[in-house]
Amino acid sequence: MDALLILGGLLLIVAGLVWLIVLAFGTGLLWGVGSLLPPVTLLYVIRHWHTARKAIGLAGLGFIPLVVGFTLLANHDPERMAAIASLKWLEPDEQARNRHLAIRLHGQLDGRPFNPQVGKLTDGMLTLREGDGLFARQEVRIRLGATPPGALQADVLPQDVNPVPEIEINWMRPEQELPEARRIQSGYTLHLDLQPVPPNKLVGDFHLVLPMRYHTSLSGHVELFTDDLRYREGQVDLTHDSADTLMYLAKDHLQRRFETRAVSIETLAPVSFPAVAMTVSVQARVKGAPSHFELNIHKGDQGWAVNDDTYPPLPAEIEKQPKVASLQPEAFPDGTSSPRIDRRQRFSLARLLRNPARYEHLQMRAYTGSGGVAEGRFAGIDRDGNVAIRRMLKGPGEAIYNLAPGDIALLELLEP
């Protein structure tokens, strides 16, 4: 209702202004041309009020539904009203501004054009994605495994045997409720020649040809983010919503709070976006000592910030101290270092069902026997013995998949 009132008011105002210009042309050609400029329009209204008053009255009537509509909007959706009043909608789209990727691929995926807007290489997974909804319209994933920092080259031919990167393609058509997925482990051609571009990109050539039955052939130039940080004028953009942004914010806050560079963030509790305020749970090491922090943060005009953060920047002499404390491994009493346990090793559905608490809140992906894919964080086993996987939506809320163990063809753990 409020949107209709606002739209109706704007249409009446525009109609009144157009009528005023028509009346000005009827008075004289010079008045008509001049009325296209606001100062001359005001002069025309004053000089020819008797003629112009009908058009001014129509435009004035438009302000009544306009004001009523904005009042209703402010009552039931104050956040949206504040966003309109702040004029942030005039700024470039944040997602497009933060993307800054030049991806130029030619070819097709499953017989259809593929125009990815998102590209990244994180945790050994190269992802090219088209669409920003809950499910990608089309997506290519290449499991490269552990990749060293710096340049990345890879060449695979159809006659190569394992081990080679595993390819996964996904697509979601308008008539489908869940995306379809196909996994290819051999018989394809892949060429990667990616060079690092500071601060967090890989740029270069991409060439992928799958077996004929997949109708997929892609070739061209790609740019990939290597993490979820975004930069603006050489500085981390704190307005970007991502867990990496919050980890950077927490590390910077703790460094200034304890006046030391020897701070490393080990874990950050799962967060959901969009949001304007939240409490994040951070597990960190400060000067080698493990600590837990609960940070209240909010998002303002300058981006995410810790509440009541008044700590000054680190002094110059502290800035020069080497970053060694955060690199020291945890030690046992006998002096040996503690290896980090990777729960992905020997992971299986049976192990998950035996000890679900061990894998809570970890990212995982499930493939169903019908070809569906569910990806998100493990939320436990429900009363019926189903595996619950929670996925955060782009807007407020979340989706929870409850999958019967018998329907799961493959279950993968995506983080240690």
C-alpha positions as CSV (number, residue, x, y, z in Angstrom):
1,M,0.0,0.0,0.0
2,D,2.7,2.4,0.9
3,A,4.6,1.8,-2.3
4,L,1.4,2.5,-4.4
5,L,0.9,5.7,-2.5
6,I,4.5,6.8,-3.1
7,L,4.3,5.9,-6.8
8,G,1.0,7.6,-7.3
9,G,2.2,10.8,-5.6
10,L,5.3,10.8,-7.8
11,L,3.2,10.3,-11.0
12,L,0.9,13.2,-10.0
13,I,3.9,15.5,-9.4
14,V,5.4,14.6,-12.8
15,A,2.1,15.0,-14.5
16,G,1.8,18.5,-13.0
17,L,5.2,19.5,-14.1
18,V,4.7,18.3,-17.7
19,W,1.4,20.2,-17.8
20,L,3.2,23.3,-16.6
21,I,5.7,23.1,-19.4
22,V,2.9,22.6,-22.0
23,L,1.1,25.7,-20.6
24,A,4.4,27.6,-20.9
25,F,4.7,26.7,-24.5
26,G,1.1,27.8,-25.0
27,T,2.0,31.2,-23.6
28,G,5.1,31.6,-25.8
29,L,7.9,29.7,-27.4
30,L,10.5,31.5,-25.3
31,W,8.6,30.8,-22.1
32,G,8.2,27.1,-23.1
33,V,12.0,26.6,-23.8
34,G,12.9,28.6,-20.7
35,S,10.6,26.6,-18.5
36,L,12.8,23.6,-19.0
37,L,15.2,25.3,-16.6
38,P,14.0,25.5,-13.0
39,P,14.8,29.2,-12.4
40,V,12.8,30.2,-15.5
41,T,10.0,27.8,-14.5
42,L,9.7,29.6,-11.2
43,L,9.6,33.0,-12.9
44,Y,6.9,31.8,-15.3
45,V,4.8,30.6,-12.4
46,I,5.1,34.0,-10.7
47,R,4.4,36.0,-13.9
48,H,1.6,33.9,-15.2
49,W,0.1,32.5,-12.0
50,H,-3.5,32.6,-13.4
51,T,-2.5,30.2,-16.2
52,A,0.0,28.0,-14.2
53,R,-2.0,27.5,-11.0
54,K,-3.9,24.5,-12.4
55,A,-0.7,22.6,-13.1
56,I,0.8,23.7,-9.8
57,G,-2.4,22.4,-8.0
58,L,-2.1,19.0,-9.7
59,A,1.5,18.7,-8.6
60,G,0.7,19.9,-5.1
61,L,-2.0,17.1,-4.9
62,G,0.8,14.6,-5.5
63,F,2.6,15.5,-2.3
64,I,-0.4,14.2,-0.2
65,P,-0.2,10.5,-1.1
66,L,3.6,10.9,-1.3
67,V,3.8,12.0,2.4
68,V,1.2,9.5,3.5
69,G,3.1,6.7,1.8
70,F,6.5,7.6,3.4
71,T,4.8,7.9,6.8
72,L,3.4,4.4,6.5
73,L,6.7,3.1,5.3
74,A,8.5,4.7,8.3
75,N,6.0,3.0,10.7
76,H,6.3,-0.6,9.5
77,D,9.8,-0.6,7.9
78,P,12.0,2.0,9.5
79,E,15.3,0.4,8.2
80,R,14.1,0.7,4.6
81,M,13.0,4.3,5.2
82,A,16.4,5.1,6.7
83,A,18.2,3.6,3.7
84,I,16.0,5.7,1.3
85,A,16.6,8.9,3.3
86,S,20.4,8.2,3.4
87,L,20.5,8.1,-0.4
88,K,22.7,5.0,-0.3
89,W,20.6,3.7,-3.2
90,L,22.3,6.3,-5.4
91,E,25.7,4.7,-4.8
92,P,27.0,1.8,-7.0
93,D,25.8,-1.6,-6.0
94,E,28.1,-2.8,-3.2
95,Q,28.4,-6.3,-4.5
96,A,29.4,-5.1,-8.0
97,R,31.7,-2.5,-6.5
98,N,33.5,-5.1,-4.4
99,R,33.7,-7.7,-7.2
100,H,36.1,-5.9,-9.6
101,L,36.6,-9.1,-11.6
102,A,37.3,-9.1,-15.3
103,I,36.1,-12.6,-16.4
104,R,36.0,-13.1,-20.2
105,L,35.0,-16.7,-21.0
106,H,33.8,-18.0,-24.3
107,G,31.9,-21.3,-24.7
108,Q,29.1,-23.0,-23.0
109,L,28.1,-25.1,-19.9
110,D,25.7,-27.9,-20.4
111,G,25.0,-26.4,-23.9
112,R,24.1,-22.9,-22.6
113,P,26.1,-19.7,-22.5
114,F,28.1,-19.3,-19.2
115,N,28.8,-15.8,-17.9
116,P,30.2,-16.1,-14.4
117,Q,30.3,-12.9,-12.2
118,V,32.1,-14.6,-9.2
119,G,35.5,-16.2,-9.3
120,K,37.6,-17.4,-6.3
121,L,40.3,-19.9,-5.4
122,T,40.1,-20.8,-1.6
123,D,41.0,-23.9,0.3
124,G,42.1,-25.6,-2.9
125,M,38.7,-25.1,-4.7
126,L,38.5,-23.0,-7.8
127,T,34.9,-21.7,-8.3
128,L,33.4,-19.8,-11.2
129,R,29.7,-18.9,-10.5
130,E,26.9,-17.3,-12.4
131,G,24.1,-15.9,-10.3
132,D,24.0,-14.6,-6.7
133,G,20.9,-16.4,-5.4
134,L,20.8,-19.3,-2.9
135,F,21.7,-21.6,-5.7
136,A,23.9,-20.7,-8.6
137,R,22.3,-20.5,-12.0
138,Q,25.5,-22.2,-13.4
139,E,28.7,-23.1,-11.7
140,V,32.0,-24.8,-12.3
141,R,34.1,-26.1,-9.4
142,I,37.6,-27.6,-9.7
143,R,39.1,-29.4,-6.7
144,L,42.8,-28.6,-7.0
145,G,43.8,-29.7,-3.5
146,A,46.6,-28.0,-1.6
147,T,48.0,-25.2,-3.8
148,P,51.1,-23.3,-2.8
149,P,51.0,-19.5,-2.7
150,G,52.0,-17.6,-5.9
151,A,51.5,-18.6,-9.5
152,L,49.4,-21.6,-10.4
153,Q,49.9,-23.8,-13.5
154,A,48.0,-26.9,-14.3
155,D,47.7,-29.0,-17.5
156,V,45.5,-32.1,-17.7
157,L,44.9,-34.2,-20.9
158,P,42.1,-36.7,-21.5
159,Q,44.5,-39.6,-21.4
160,D,45.9,-38.7,-17.9
161,V,45.0,-40.9,-15.0
162,N,44.4,-40.2,-11.3
163,P,45.4,-38.3,-9.4
164,V,44.1,-35.2,-11.4
165,P,41.8,-32.4,-10.3
166,E,38.1,-33.3,-10.0
167,I,35.6,-31.2,-12.0
168,E,32.1,-30.5,-10.8
169,I,29.5,-28.6,-12.9
170,N,26.1,-27.4,-11.5
171,W,23.1,-25.7,-13.0
172,M,19.7,-24.6,-11.9
173,R,17.0,-24.1,-14.4
174,P,13.8,-22.1,-13.7
175,E,11.6,-25.2,-13.7
176,Q,13.9,-27.0,-11.1
177,E,13.6,-26.9,-7.4
178,L,17.2,-28.1,-6.7
179,P,20.3,-27.8,-8.9
180,E,21.7,-30.6,-10.9
181,A,25.3,-31.6,-10.5
182,R,27.8,-33.7,-12.4
183,R,31.3,-34.8,-11.3
184,I,34.0,-35.6,-13.8
185,Q,37.2,-37.3,-12.7
186,S,38.9,-38.1,-16.1
187,G,38.7,-37.7,-19.8
188,Y,38.8,-33.9,-19.9
189,T,41.2,-31.2,-20.9
190,L,42.2,-28.5,-18.5
191,H,44.8,-25.7,-18.8
192,L,45.4,-23.1,-16.0
193,D,48.1,-20.4,-16.1
194,L,47.3,-18.0,-13.3
195,Q,49.6,-15.3,-11.9
196,P,49.2,-13.5,-8.6
197,V,48.1,-9.8,-8.6
198,P,48.3,-8.0,-5.2
199,P,46.6,-7.9,-2.9
200,N,44.5,-11.0,-3.3
201,K,43.9,-12.0,-6.9
202,L,45.0,-14.6,-9.4
203,V,44.7,-13.6,-13.1
204,G,45.4,-15.6,-16.2
205,D,44.3,-18.1,-18.8
206,F,41.6,-20.7,-18.3
207,H,40.7,-23.5,-20.7
208,L,38.4,-26.4,-19.9
209,V,36.8,-29.0,-22.3
210,L,34.7,-31.8,-20.8
211,P,33.7,-35.0,-22.6
212,M,31.1,-34.6,-25.4
213,R,28.1,-35.8,-23.4
214,Y,28.5,-32.8,-21.0
215,H,28.3,-30.2,-23.7
216,T,30.8,-28.0,-21.8
217,S,33.7,-26.1,-23.3
218,L,35.1,-22.9,-21.8
219,S,38.1,-20.8,-22.8
220,G,39.4,-17.3,-22.0
221,H,40.7,-15.0,-19.3
222,V,39.7,-15.2,-15.6
223,E,40.3,-13.3,-12.4
224,L,39.9,-15.0,-9.1
225,F,39.9,-13.8,-5.5
226,T,42.0,-15.8,-3.1
227,D,40.1,-14.8,0.0
228,D,36.9,-13.0,1.0
229,L,38.6,-9.6,1.7
230,R,37.9,-6.7,-0.6
231,Y,40.1,-3.6,-1.0
232,R,39.4,0.0,-1.7
233,E,42.3,2.4,-2.5
234,G,44.8,-0.1,-1.1
235,Q,42.9,-0.6,2.2
236,V,40.7,-3.4,3.4
237,D,37.1,-2.4,2.7
238,L,35.3,-2.8,6.0
239,T,31.8,-2.4,4.3
240,H,32.1,-5.8,2.7
241,D,30.1,-8.5,4.4
242,S,32.2,-11.6,4.9
243,A,33.8,-13.7,7.7
244,D,37.2,-12.7,6.5
245,T,36.4,-9.0,6.9
246,L,35.3,-9.7,10.5
247,M,38.5,-11.7,11.2
248,Y,40.6,-8.8,9.9
249,L,38.5,-6.4,12.1
250,A,39.0,-8.6,15.2
251,K,42.7,-9.0,14.6
252,D,43.3,-5.2,14.2
253,H,41.2,-4.5,17.3
254,L,43.1,-7.0,19.4
255,Q,46.5,-5.8,18.2
256,R,45.7,-2.2,19.2
257,R,44.0,-3.4,22.4
258,F,47.0,-5.4,23.6
259,E,49.7,-3.2,21.8
260,T,51.2,-6.1,20.0
261,R,51.4,-7.6,16.5
262,A,51.6,-11.1,18.0
263,V,47.9,-11.8,17.5
264,S,46.5,-14.6,15.4
265,I,42.8,-15.4,14.9
266,E,42.2,-19.1,15.1
267,T,38.4,-19.4,14.7
268,L,35.4,-17.2,14.3
269,A,31.9,-18.4,15.2
270,P,29.6,-18.7,12.2
271,V,27.9,-15.4,11.3
272,S,25.1,-14.5,8.9
273,F,24.6,-11.5,6.6
274,P,23.1,-9.0,6.0
275,A,23.2,-7.4,9.5
276,V,23.8,-4.1,11.1
277,A,25.0,-5.3,14.5
278,M,26.0,-8.6,16.1
279,T,28.2,-10.3,18.7
280,V,31.0,-12.4,17.3
281,S,32.8,-15.1,19.2
282,V,36.5,-15.1,18.5
283,Q,39.2,-17.7,19.5
284,A,42.6,-16.0,19.2
285,R,46.2,-16.2,20.4
286,V,47.7,-13.1,21.9
287,K,51.5,-13.3,22.4
288,G,51.1,-17.1,22.1
289,A,48.5,-17.5,24.8
290,P,45.0,-18.8,23.7
291,S,42.1,-16.5,24.6
292,H,38.4,-16.2,23.9
293,F,36.7,-12.9,23.1
294,E,33.1,-11.8,22.6
295,L,33.2,-8.7,20.5
296,N,30.1,-6.5,20.0
297,I,30.3,-5.0,16.5
298,H,28.2,-2.8,14.3
299,K,28.1,-1.6,10.7
300,G,28.2,2.2,10.1
301,D,29.0,4.5,7.2
302,Q,32.6,3.5,7.4
303,G,31.9,-0.2,7.6
304,W,32.2,-2.8,10.4
305,A,33.7,-1.5,13.7
306,V,34.0,-2.8,17.3
307,N,31.7,-1.0,19.7
308,D,33.5,1.6,22.0
309,D,36.8,0.9,20.2
310,T,39.0,3.9,21.4
311,Y,42.4,2.2,21.2
312,P,45.0,4.2,19.3
313,P,47.1,2.8,16.4
314,L,50.2,0.9,17.4
315,P,53.3,3.0,18.1
316,A,56.0,3.0,15.4
317,E,58.4,0.9,17.5
318,I,55.7,-1.8,18.0
319,E,54.9,-1.8,14.3
320,K,58.5,-2.9,13.6
321,Q,58.4,-5.9,15.8
322,P,58.6,-9.2,13.9
323,K,55.4,-11.3,13.6
324,V,56.7,-14.4,15.3
325,A,54.4,-15.1,18.2
326,S,51.4,-16.0,16.0
327,L,53.5,-18.5,14.1
328,Q,54.6,-20.6,17.1
329,P,52.8,-24.0,17.3
330,E,51.1,-25.1,20.5
331,A,53.5,-27.2,22.6
332,F,52.8,-30.2,24.8
333,P,54.4,-30.3,28.3
334,D,57.2,-32.5,27.0
335,G,58.1,-29.9,24.4
336,T,56.8,-31.5,21.3
337,S,54.5,-29.5,19.1
338,S,50.8,-30.5,18.7
339,P,49.7,-31.4,15.2
340,R,46.5,-29.9,13.9
341,I,43.9,-32.7,13.4
342,D,42.2,-32.6,10.0
343,R,38.8,-34.1,10.5
344,R,38.4,-34.4,6.7
345,Q,40.7,-37.4,6.7
346,R,38.8,-40.7,6.9
347,F,35.5,-38.7,7.1
348,S,32.4,-40.7,6.2
349,L,28.6,-40.7,6.8
350,A,29.0,-43.6,9.2
351,R,31.5,-41.6,11.3
352,L,29.2,-38.6,11.3
353,L,26.3,-40.7,12.6
354,R,28.4,-42.3,15.3
355,N,29.8,-39.0,16.6
356,P,27.8,-36.0,15.3
357,A,29.0,-33.6,18.0
358,R,32.5,-33.8,16.6
359,Y,31.4,-32.2,13.3
360,E,28.8,-29.6,14.4
361,H,28.9,-26.3,12.6
362,L,31.4,-27.5,10.1
363,Q,30.9,-26.9,6.4
364,M,29.9,-29.9,4.4
365,R,28.3,-30.9,1.1
366,A,25.8,-33.8,0.5
367,Y,24.9,-35.4,-2.8
368,T,21.6,-37.2,-3.0
369,G,20.8,-40.2,-5.1
370,S,18.5,-38.1,-7.3
371,G,21.3,-35.7,-8.3
372,G,20.5,-32.9,-5.8
373,V,23.2,-31.0,-3.9
374,A,22.9,-29.6,-0.4
375,E,25.7,-27.5,1.0
376,G,26.0,-25.7,4.3
377,R,26.9,-26.2,8.0
378,F,26.1,-29.4,9.8
379,A,23.4,-28.7,12.4
380,G,23.1,-32.1,14.0
381,I,20.9,-35.2,13.8
382,D,17.2,-34.7,14.3
383,R,14.8,-37.0,16.1
384,D,14.1,-39.1,13.0
385,G,17.9,-39.7,12.4
386,N,18.1,-37.3,9.4
387,V,21.2,-35.2,8.8
388,A,20.4,-31.5,9.1
389,I,22.5,-29.1,7.0
390,R,21.9,-25.3,7.6
391,R,22.6,-22.8,4.8
392,M,22.4,-19.0,5.3
393,L,20.4,-17.1,2.8
394,K,21.3,-13.9,1.1
395,G,18.6,-12.1,2.9
396,P,17.4,-12.6,6.5
397,G,16.8,-16.2,7.4
398,E,18.2,-19.6,6.6
399,A,17.4,-22.9,4.9
400,I,17.7,-26.3,6.6
401,Y,18.0,-29.5,4.6
402,N,16.9,-32.6,6.5
403,L,18.4,-35.6,4.5
404,A,17.7,-39.2,5.3
405,P,21.0,-41.2,5.5
406,G,19.7,-43.6,2.9
407,D,19.1,-40.8,0.4
408,I,22.7,-39.5,0.7
409,A,25.0,-40.9,-2.1
410,L,28.1,-38.9,-1.0
411,L,28.9,-36.7,2.0
412,E,31.9,-34.4,2.0
413,L,33.5,-32.4,4.8
414,L,34.8,-29.1,3.4
415,E,37.0,-27.8,6.3
416,P,39.3,-29.4,8.9
